[in-house]
């Protein structure tokens, strides 16, 4: 006759769901100094990200007055310019991001109506 172990096994601890790579957003905002347009673009981008992405994003602000060589890599021709690096494909939006609805659609955060 076989012995059957009737002891309860301890419950496995569940790990919180990891954010998949496709759910993570890497955004780069190119500006030129602390101009009113640059400041507005930064504020608008932070507001949109907090509202729509809640902790699933990283914003890198690149001041082209300090690092002009970085403009070449993303082919920046106007400022401010927002570049969505992740998730693919790369997308660019030029301006101070004040037209929230256009930015949301441009970043593919919401489908076009």
Steps between C-alpha positions, in 0.01 A plus 500: 500500500629847402518788740339818376634831625200709604695801623407830348767670295562866579332730253731649241548871524379675191729755349348818367460494126807640333455775249571343166744672269217601267319673788801716587542840336832674442451861393764758411410868486740730316495864612722807464552664838231612740280678247124532560436238227747257659354541848147455366602186310655345813194578714256373237697178447516427874127559533416269207733226624365505855145489370545227238812298590516515883852386584564308178716763340835678507543854369843617394524875441786597268601866492657557161675813623704272727527190276441601136665181370202294623269662244666312214414153634123561493517739202353793693418797276265698726459545873336406723475149356376191682641165387332176609783247506310213665272327419589474130459652250681827570263797476560876509276788599611860449370786716426583861251209534214733596251316276462210740262297283739519203794391717305205640402384152850571363657283767246222439363530852149518361361401161384761251123558527 
